[in-house]
Amino acid sequence: MTGFASILTDLRSLASLAAAGVLFAAPPVHADENLIERGKYLIHAGGCVTCHTTEGDEAVPFAGGRALESPFGTFYTPNITPDRRTGIGNWSDDDFVRAFWDGVNPSGEDYFPAFPFTSYTGVTRADLLAMKAYLFSLDPVERANREHDLPFMMSSRRAAGAWKSRYFNAGRFQPDSSQSEEWNRGAYLVRHLGHCGECHTPRTRLGAIRDTHELRGNSDGPGDEKMPNITADPDAGIGRWSLKDIEYFLDIGMLPDGDFTGGSMSSVIDDNTSRLTTEDRLAMATYLKSVK
Amino acid sequence: MLKKSALLTISLAAMLTASLAAAADTTPEDAKAYRTSVMTTLRGHIGAASMYVRELVDDNGFLEAHAEGLANGARELKHIFPAGSDVDDSEALPVIWEEPEEFQKAINNAEKATAAFREVVSGGDKAAIARAFRDVGAACRGCHDRFRVDTD
Protein backbone atom coordinates (compact mmCIF):
# COMPACT_ATOMS: atom_id res chain seq x y z
CA MET A 1 0.00 0.00 0.00
CA THR A 2 1.32 3.41 -0.85
CA GLY A 3 0.25 6.90 -0.15
CA PHE A 4 -0.49 9.08 2.73
CA ALA A 5 -4.10 8.64 1.87
CA SER A 6 -4.04 5.63 4.05
CA ILE A 7 -2.99 7.78 6.93
CA LEU A 8 -6.30 9.49 6.85
CA THR A 9 -7.97 6.63 8.42
CA ASP A 10 -8.82 3.15 9.00
CA LEU A 11 -12.07 4.43 10.35
CA ARG A 12 -13.39 1.15 11.53
CA SER A 13 -10.61 -1.01 12.82
CA LEU A 14 -8.81 1.27 15.14
CA ALA A 15 -8.61 0.38 18.73
CA SER A 16 -10.52 2.55 21.05
CA LEU A 17 -8.25 4.78 23.00
CA ALA A 18 -9.28 6.07 26.12
CA ALA A 19 -11.65 8.43 27.22
CA ALA A 20 -10.17 7.36 30.50
CA GLY A 21 -8.46 10.16 32.23
CA VAL A 22 -10.57 12.71 30.49
CA LEU A 23 -11.26 15.63 32.70
CA PHE A 24 -13.26 18.73 32.15
CA ALA A 25 -11.80 22.03 33.18
CA ALA A 26 -13.29 25.48 33.49
CA PRO A 27 -15.45 26.60 30.58
CA PRO A 28 -13.73 28.92 28.10
CA VAL A 29 -14.71 32.46 27.25
CA HIS A 30 -17.00 32.33 24.23
CA ALA A 31 -16.57 34.40 21.13
CA ASP A 32 -19.36 35.86 19.09
CA GLU A 33 -22.15 33.30 18.75
CA ASN A 34 -22.59 33.84 15.03
CA LEU A 35 -18.89 33.34 14.46
CA ILE A 36 -18.99 30.19 16.54
CA GLU A 37 -21.95 28.86 14.61
CA ARG A 38 -20.20 29.55 11.32
CA GLY A 39 -17.09 27.89 12.65
CA LYS A 40 -19.07 24.83 13.64
CA TYR A 41 -20.37 24.54 10.10
CA LEU A 42 -16.87 24.91 8.68
CA ILE A 43 -15.43 22.40 11.13
CA HIS A 44 -17.90 19.87 9.77
CA ALA A 45 -17.15 20.91 6.20
CA GLY A 46 -13.51 20.28 7.01
CA GLY A 47 -14.16 16.82 8.38
CA CYS A 48 -12.26 17.58 11.59
CA VAL A 49 -14.35 15.64 14.06
CA THR A 50 -13.86 12.25 12.45
CA CYS A 51 -10.09 12.16 12.72
CA HIS A 52 -9.82 14.09 15.97
CA THR A 53 -12.19 11.82 17.87
CA THR A 54 -11.25 8.33 18.87
CA GLU A 55 -13.64 5.46 18.44
CA GLY A 56 -15.93 4.03 21.07
CA ASP A 57 -19.01 5.09 22.95
CA GLU A 58 -16.96 7.00 25.51
CA ALA A 59 -15.07 9.04 22.93
CA VAL A 60 -15.00 12.78 23.51
CA PRO A 61 -15.29 14.82 20.31
CA PHE A 62 -12.12 16.62 19.28
CA ALA A 63 -10.08 15.19 22.16
CA GLY A 64 -7.97 13.24 19.67
CA GLY A 65 -6.47 9.81 20.01
CA ARG A 66 -7.65 8.19 16.80
CA ALA A 67 -5.06 5.95 15.25
CA LEU A 68 -4.39 6.63 11.60
CA GLU A 69 -2.57 3.67 10.17
CA SER A 70 -0.33 4.14 7.18
CA PRO A 71 2.56 2.48 5.39
CA PHE A 72 4.76 5.01 7.15
CA GLY A 73 3.62 4.11 10.63
CA THR A 74 0.68 4.87 12.90
CA PHE A 75 -0.21 8.43 13.67
CA TYR A 76 -2.36 9.40 16.64
CA THR A 77 -4.44 12.49 16.19
CA PRO A 78 -4.01 15.26 18.75
CA ASN A 79 -6.39 16.84 21.18
CA ILE A 80 -7.79 20.01 19.58
CA THR A 81 -10.04 21.07 22.43
CA PRO A 82 -9.05 24.34 24.14
CA ASP A 83 -7.34 22.67 27.07
CA ARG A 84 -4.28 24.76 27.81
CA ARG A 85 -2.01 21.90 28.79
CA THR A 86 -2.94 19.05 26.46
CA GLY A 87 -4.99 20.76 23.76
CA ILE A 88 -4.68 23.94 21.75
CA GLY A 89 -5.86 26.35 24.43
CA ASN A 90 -2.67 28.39 24.28
CA TRP A 91 -2.69 28.82 20.53
CA SER A 92 -2.97 32.31 19.11
CA ASP A 93 -4.91 33.08 15.98
CA ASP A 94 -1.67 33.13 14.02
CA ASP A 95 -0.60 29.79 15.47
CA PHE A 96 -3.86 28.28 14.31
CA VAL A 97 -3.64 29.76 10.83
CA ARG A 98 -0.02 28.72 10.36
CA ALA A 99 -0.87 25.14 11.20
CA PHE A 100 -3.32 25.02 8.31
CA TRP A 101 -1.50 27.23 5.86
CA ASP A 102 2.07 26.12 6.44
CA GLY A 103 1.84 22.79 8.23
CA VAL A 104 3.79 23.82 11.31
CA ASN A 105 2.95 23.75 15.00
CA PRO A 106 3.34 26.78 17.28
CA SER A 107 6.92 25.72 18.02
CA GLY A 108 7.72 25.85 14.33
CA GLU A 109 7.98 22.09 13.94
CA ASP A 110 6.70 20.52 10.74
CA TYR A 111 3.58 18.44 10.75
CA PHE A 112 3.47 15.13 9.00
CA PRO A 113 0.96 15.22 6.16
CA ALA A 114 -1.33 12.88 8.07
CA PHE A 115 -2.74 16.28 8.93
CA PRO A 116 -3.97 17.37 5.49
CA PHE A 117 -2.45 20.84 5.49
CA THR A 118 -1.61 20.13 1.87
CA SER A 119 -5.29 20.79 1.17
CA TYR A 120 -6.12 23.09 4.06
CA THR A 121 -3.48 25.55 2.91
CA GLY A 122 -6.11 26.97 0.57
CA VAL A 123 -8.62 27.84 3.29
CA THR A 124 -9.19 31.52 4.02
CA ARG A 125 -8.00 33.12 7.24
CA ALA A 126 -11.54 34.22 8.01
CA ASP A 127 -12.82 30.66 7.78
CA LEU A 128 -9.95 29.34 9.88
CA LEU A 129 -10.56 31.86 12.62
CA ALA A 130 -14.25 30.98 12.66
CA MET A 131 -13.24 27.33 13.05
CA LYS A 132 -10.91 28.30 15.89
CA ALA A 133 -13.69 30.28 17.55
CA TYR A 134 -15.90 27.21 17.51
CA LEU A 135 -13.20 24.92 18.87
CA PHE A 136 -12.44 27.43 21.62
CA SER A 137 -16.12 27.54 22.54
CA LEU A 138 -16.00 23.87 23.50
CA ASP A 139 -15.26 22.52 26.92
CA PRO A 140 -11.53 21.99 27.31
CA VAL A 141 -10.69 18.34 27.70
CA GLU A 142 -7.52 17.29 29.47
CA ARG A 143 -6.27 14.37 27.49
CA ALA A 144 -2.59 13.95 26.74
CA ASN A 145 -1.60 13.34 23.16
CA ARG A 146 -0.11 10.00 22.28
CA GLU A 147 3.22 9.77 20.51
CA HIS A 148 3.08 8.56 16.93
CA ASP A 149 4.29 5.04 16.36
CA LEU A 150 6.70 5.50 13.48
CA PRO A 151 9.76 3.66 12.20
CA PHE A 152 13.14 5.21 12.96
CA MET A 153 13.50 6.91 9.60
CA MET A 154 10.16 8.62 10.04
CA SER A 155 10.37 9.40 13.70
CA SER A 156 11.92 12.83 13.33
CA ARG A 157 10.06 15.96 12.41
CA ARG A 158 12.95 16.54 10.03
CA ALA A 159 11.51 13.79 7.86
CA ALA A 160 8.29 15.75 7.67
CA GLY A 161 10.25 18.87 6.80
CA ALA A 162 12.10 17.09 4.03
CA TRP A 163 8.83 15.80 2.62
CA LYS A 164 7.30 19.24 2.75
CA SER A 165 10.22 20.95 1.09
CA ARG A 166 9.81 18.66 -1.88
CA TYR A 167 6.07 18.18 -2.18
CA PHE A 168 4.20 20.93 -0.40
CA ASN A 169 3.16 24.19 -2.00
CA ALA A 170 1.50 26.62 0.34
CA GLY A 171 -1.12 28.94 -1.10
CA ARG A 172 -4.66 30.16 -0.79
CA PHE A 173 -7.49 29.19 -3.07
CA GLN A 174 -7.62 31.42 -6.12
CA PRO A 175 -11.10 31.77 -7.62
CA ASP A 176 -11.37 31.21 -11.34
CA SER A 177 -13.15 34.23 -12.79
CA SER A 178 -14.15 32.27 -15.87
CA GLN A 179 -16.24 29.94 -13.72
CA SER A 180 -19.49 30.51 -11.84
CA GLU A 181 -19.69 31.45 -8.19
CA GLU A 182 -21.16 28.03 -7.52
CA TRP A 183 -18.26 26.28 -9.25
CA ASN A 184 -15.75 28.30 -7.25
CA ARG A 185 -17.52 27.52 -4.00
CA GLY A 186 -17.48 23.85 -4.92
CA ALA A 187 -13.82 23.95 -5.86
CA TYR A 188 -13.00 25.55 -2.52
CA LEU A 189 -14.92 22.89 -0.63
CA VAL A 190 -13.68 19.92 -2.64
CA ARG A 191 -10.04 20.91 -3.07
CA HIS A 192 -9.37 22.59 0.23
CA LEU A 193 -11.78 22.50 3.14
CA GLY A 194 -13.29 19.11 2.34
CA HIS A 195 -9.88 17.80 1.21
CA CYS A 196 -11.50 15.17 -1.03
CA GLY A 197 -8.29 14.67 -2.98
CA GLU A 198 -6.48 13.38 0.08
CA CYS A 199 -8.28 10.09 -0.44
CA HIS A 200 -9.54 10.22 -4.01
CA THR A 201 -6.42 11.40 -5.82
CA PRO A 202 -3.70 8.82 -6.42
CA ARG A 203 -0.31 9.35 -4.84
CA THR A 204 3.27 8.71 -5.63
CA ARG A 205 5.27 6.08 -3.81
CA LEU A 206 6.41 8.72 -1.35
CA GLY A 207 2.92 9.90 -0.66
CA ALA A 208 2.77 13.01 -2.79
CA ILE A 209 -0.57 13.79 -4.39
CA ARG A 210 -0.48 13.43 -8.17
CA ASP A 211 -2.02 16.76 -9.12
CA THR A 212 -2.29 15.75 -12.76
CA HIS A 213 -4.64 12.94 -11.74
CA GLU A 214 -7.03 14.90 -9.56
CA LEU A 215 -9.79 12.74 -8.06
CA ARG A 216 -9.12 9.82 -10.39
CA GLY A 217 -9.28 7.31 -7.56
CA ASN A 218 -6.74 5.67 -5.34
CA SER A 219 -6.36 1.92 -5.24
CA ASP A 220 -4.38 2.22 -2.01
CA GLY A 221 -6.78 4.19 0.08
CA PRO A 222 -7.25 4.28 3.83
CA GLY A 223 -7.52 0.89 5.45
CA ASP A 224 -6.85 -0.82 2.12
CA GLU A 225 -9.99 0.69 0.68
CA LYS A 226 -10.12 1.39 -3.01
CA MET A 227 -11.14 4.99 -3.30
CA PRO A 228 -13.19 5.52 -6.44
CA ASN A 229 -12.65 7.86 -9.33
CA ILE A 230 -14.99 10.81 -8.76
CA THR A 231 -14.15 12.81 -11.86
CA ALA A 232 -16.68 13.54 -14.59
CA ASP A 233 -15.46 10.60 -16.64
CA PRO A 234 -18.68 8.82 -17.67
CA ASP A 235 -17.18 5.36 -17.40
CA ALA A 236 -14.41 5.45 -14.79
CA GLY A 237 -15.92 8.27 -12.75
CA ILE A 238 -19.32 9.70 -11.88
CA GLY A 239 -19.95 11.52 -15.13
CA ARG A 240 -23.29 9.82 -15.60
CA TRP A 241 -24.56 11.04 -12.26
CA SER A 242 -26.70 14.15 -12.29
CA LEU A 243 -25.94 17.09 -10.05
CA LYS A 244 -28.85 16.03 -7.88
CA ASP A 245 -27.53 12.48 -7.73
CA ILE A 246 -24.21 13.72 -6.40
CA GLU A 247 -25.89 16.11 -3.98
CA TYR A 248 -28.09 13.32 -2.64
CA PHE A 249 -25.15 10.97 -2.32
CA LEU A 250 -23.31 13.55 -0.25
CA ASP A 251 -26.44 13.96 1.85
CA ILE A 252 -27.33 10.36 2.71
CA GLY A 253 -24.76 8.16 0.97
CA MET A 254 -27.00 6.60 -1.66
CA LEU A 255 -25.67 5.88 -5.12
CA PRO A 256 -28.00 6.43 -8.08
CA ASP A 257 -28.63 2.70 -8.41
CA GLY A 258 -30.00 2.43 -4.88
CA ASP A 259 -26.84 1.08 -3.29
CA PHE A 260 -25.38 2.70 -0.19
CA THR A 261 -21.78 3.52 0.44
CA GLY A 262 -19.82 2.01 3.29
CA GLY A 263 -16.33 2.26 4.67
CA SER A 264 -14.66 5.56 5.39
CA MET A 265 -17.00 7.46 3.07
CA SER A 266 -19.85 6.59 5.39
CA SER A 267 -18.15 8.55 8.16
CA VAL A 268 -17.56 11.41 5.76
CA ILE A 269 -21.29 11.44 5.03
CA ASP A 270 -22.18 11.39 8.71
CA ASP A 271 -19.67 13.90 10.02
CA ASN A 272 -19.10 16.11 7.06
CA THR A 273 -21.19 16.33 3.92
CA SER A 274 -24.61 15.58 5.40
CA ARG A 275 -24.07 18.60 7.69
CA LEU A 276 -23.70 20.98 4.77
CA THR A 277 -26.42 22.97 3.11
CA THR A 278 -28.00 21.65 -0.06
CA GLU A 279 -26.46 24.63 -1.85
CA ASP A 280 -22.96 23.71 -0.76
CA ARG A 281 -23.45 20.07 -1.75
CA LEU A 282 -24.70 21.19 -5.14
CA ALA A 283 -21.68 23.46 -5.45
CA MET A 284 -19.44 20.48 -4.76
CA ALA A 285 -21.35 18.50 -7.37
CA THR A 286 -20.93 21.33 -9.87
CA TYR A 287 -17.20 21.30 -9.37
CA LEU A 288 -16.93 17.50 -9.49
CA LYS A 289 -18.84 17.45 -12.77
CA SER A 290 -16.13 19.67 -14.24
CA VAL A 291 -13.11 17.59 -13.24
CA LYS A 292 -11.86 15.67 -16.24
CA MET B 1 -38.12 -19.41 29.56
CA LEU B 2 -35.94 -17.61 27.10
CA LYS B 3 -37.00 -14.21 26.02
CA LYS B 4 -37.89 -13.65 22.38
CA SER B 5 -34.75 -11.61 21.68
CA ALA B 6 -32.56 -14.33 23.13
CA LEU B 7 -34.24 -16.93 20.95
CA LEU B 8 -33.67 -14.75 17.91
CA THR B 9 -30.03 -14.39 18.80
CA ILE B 10 -29.58 -18.10 19.14
CA SER B 11 -31.41 -18.94 15.96
CA LEU B 12 -29.48 -16.41 13.91
CA ALA B 13 -26.16 -17.48 15.34
CA ALA B 14 -27.03 -21.07 14.52
CA MET B 15 -28.00 -20.14 11.00
CA LEU B 16 -24.86 -18.12 10.41
CA THR B 17 -22.60 -20.88 11.57
CA ALA B 18 -24.53 -23.73 9.99
CA SER B 19 -22.77 -25.64 7.28
CA LEU B 20 -24.16 -25.44 3.80
CA ALA B 21 -24.21 -29.22 3.91
CA ALA B 22 -27.42 -28.84 5.90
CA ALA B 23 -29.11 -27.52 2.77
CA ALA B 24 -29.03 -30.63 0.66
CA ASP B 25 -29.12 -29.16 -2.80
CA THR B 26 -27.75 -25.71 -2.18
CA THR B 27 -24.17 -25.15 -3.23
CA PRO B 28 -22.18 -22.21 -1.89
CA GLU B 29 -22.45 -20.69 -5.34
CA ASP B 30 -26.23 -21.06 -5.25
CA ALA B 31 -26.41 -19.39 -1.86
CA LYS B 32 -24.22 -16.54 -3.01
CA ALA B 33 -26.23 -16.10 -6.21
CA TYR B 34 -29.47 -16.05 -4.24
CA ARG B 35 -28.09 -13.46 -1.87
CA THR B 36 -27.01 -11.33 -4.80
CA SER B 37 -30.54 -11.51 -6.21
CA VAL B 38 -32.10 -10.46 -2.92
CA MET B 39 -29.67 -7.58 -2.59
CA THR B 40 -30.36 -6.48 -6.14
CA THR B 41 -34.06 -6.53 -5.38
CA LEU B 42 -33.52 -4.43 -2.27
CA ARG B 43 -31.46 -1.99 -4.27
CA GLY B 44 -34.27 -1.68 -6.79
CA HIS B 45 -36.87 -0.92 -4.14
CA ILE B 46 -34.57 1.61 -2.51
CA GLY B 47 -33.78 3.28 -5.79
CA ALA B 48 -37.46 3.56 -6.69
CA ALA B 49 -38.46 4.81 -3.25
CA SER B 50 -35.68 7.36 -3.28
CA MET B 51 -37.06 8.91 -6.45
CA TYR B 52 -40.24 9.65 -4.57
CA VAL B 53 -38.47 10.84 -1.45
CA ARG B 54 -36.37 13.20 -3.55
CA GLU B 55 -39.58 14.45 -5.21
CA LEU B 56 -38.27 13.52 -8.64
CA VAL B 57 -41.43 11.51 -9.33
CA ASP B 58 -44.94 11.45 -7.93
CA ASP B 59 -46.20 8.50 -5.99
CA ASN B 60 -48.20 6.54 -8.52
CA GLY B 61 -49.67 4.37 -5.83
CA PHE B 62 -46.81 1.92 -5.65
CA LEU B 63 -44.59 3.53 -3.06
CA GLU B 64 -46.22 1.34 -0.45
CA ALA B 65 -45.35 -1.69 -2.54
CA HIS B 66 -41.71 -0.63 -2.66
CA ALA B 67 -41.69 0.00 1.07
CA GLU B 68 -43.27 -3.39 1.63
CA GLY B 69 -40.73 -5.07 -0.61
CA LEU B 70 -37.94 -3.31 1.19
CA ALA B 71 -39.20 -4.39 4.60
CA ASN B 72 -39.70 -7.97 3.43
CA GLY B 73 -36.24 -8.09 1.90
CA ALA B 74 -34.69 -6.77 5.08
CA ARG B 75 -36.48 -9.48 7.07
CA GLU B 76 -34.86 -12.03 4.81
CA LEU B 77 -31.33 -10.79 5.42
CA LYS B 78 -30.82 -13.06 8.38
CA HIS B 79 -31.43 -16.08 6.15
CA ILE B 80 -29.15 -15.37 3.22
CA PHE B 81 -25.69 -15.45 4.72
CA PRO B 82 -25.06 -19.15 5.39
CA ALA B 83 -21.52 -19.99 6.41
CA GLY B 84 -19.39 -20.92 3.44
CA SER B 85 -21.23 -18.74 0.96
CA ASP B 86 -18.43 -16.20 0.57
CA VAL B 87 -17.40 -17.66 -2.75
CA ASP B 88 -16.50 -16.32 -6.16
CA ASP B 89 -16.69 -12.55 -6.18
CA SER B 90 -18.78 -12.38 -3.03
CA GLU B 91 -18.78 -8.97 -1.38
CA ALA B 92 -19.55 -10.48 2.01
CA LEU B 93 -16.62 -10.08 4.39
CA PRO B 94 -15.50 -12.91 6.72
CA VAL B 95 -16.33 -10.78 9.73
CA ILE B 96 -19.99 -11.70 9.11
CA TRP B 97 -19.27 -15.21 10.31
CA GLU B 98 -16.51 -14.28 12.72
CA GLU B 99 -18.72 -11.87 14.66
CA PRO B 100 -22.27 -13.11 14.12
CA GLU B 101 -23.73 -11.13 16.99
CA GLU B 102 -22.40 -7.87 15.63
CA PHE B 103 -23.71 -8.76 12.21
CA GLN B 104 -27.07 -9.58 13.70
CA LYS B 105 -27.24 -6.15 15.31
CA ALA B 106 -26.53 -4.53 11.97
CA ILE B 107 -29.20 -6.45 10.09
CA ASN B 108 -31.64 -5.96 12.95
CA ASN B 109 -31.14 -2.23 12.48
CA ALA B 110 -31.96 -2.61 8.81
CA GLU B 111 -35.06 -4.62 9.62
CA LYS B 112 -36.28 -2.03 12.11
CA ALA B 113 -35.54 0.91 9.83
CA THR B 114 -37.32 -0.62 6.86
CA ALA B 115 -40.30 -1.62 9.00
CA ALA B 116 -40.52 1.94 10.27
CA PHE B 117 -40.28 3.24 6.72
CA ARG B 118 -43.16 1.01 5.67
CA GLU B 119 -45.22 2.35 8.55
CA VAL B 120 -44.70 6.01 7.74
CA VAL B 121 -45.26 5.47 4.04
CA SER B 122 -48.74 4.22 4.80
CA GLY B 123 -49.32 7.42 6.78
CA GLY B 124 -48.43 9.63 3.82
CA ASP B 125 -46.51 12.33 5.73
CA LYS B 126 -43.80 13.37 3.27
CA ALA B 127 -41.46 14.83 5.86
CA ALA B 128 -41.74 11.74 8.03
CA ILE B 129 -41.20 9.54 4.99
CA ALA B 130 -38.03 11.44 4.12
CA ARG B 131 -36.74 11.10 7.68
CA ALA B 132 -37.50 7.40 7.78
CA PHE B 133 -35.82 6.88 4.43
CA ARG B 134 -32.72 8.59 5.75
CA ASP B 135 -32.75 6.12 8.63
CA VAL B 136 -32.98 3.26 6.14
CA GLY B 137 -29.90 4.64 4.43
CA ALA B 138 -28.02 4.92 7.69
CA ALA B 139 -28.90 1.31 8.51
CA CYS B 140 -27.70 0.15 5.11
CA ARG B 141 -24.46 2.05 5.49
CA GLY B 142 -24.04 0.74 9.01
CA CYS B 143 -23.99 -2.78 7.63
CA HIS B 144 -21.87 -2.00 4.59
CA ASP B 145 -19.30 -0.24 6.76
CA ARG B 146 -18.09 -3.39 8.41
CA PHE B 147 -19.52 -6.34 6.59
CA ARG B 148 -19.20 -5.68 2.89
CA VAL B 149 -16.24 -5.24 0.59
CA ASP B 150 -16.06 -1.59 -0.28
CA THR B 151 -17.38 -1.41 -3.81
CA ASP B 152 -17.94 2.27 -4.48
Interface residues (C-beta under 8 A of the other chain):
Chain A: R12 E225 K226 P228 K244 Y248 I252 G253 M254 L255 P256 D257 G258 D259 F260 T261 G262 G263 M265 S266 I269 D270
Chain B: L42 R43 G44 H45 I46 G47 A48 S50 R54 L56 F133 R134 G137 A138 C140 R141 G142 C143 H144 D145 R146 R148 D150 T151 D152
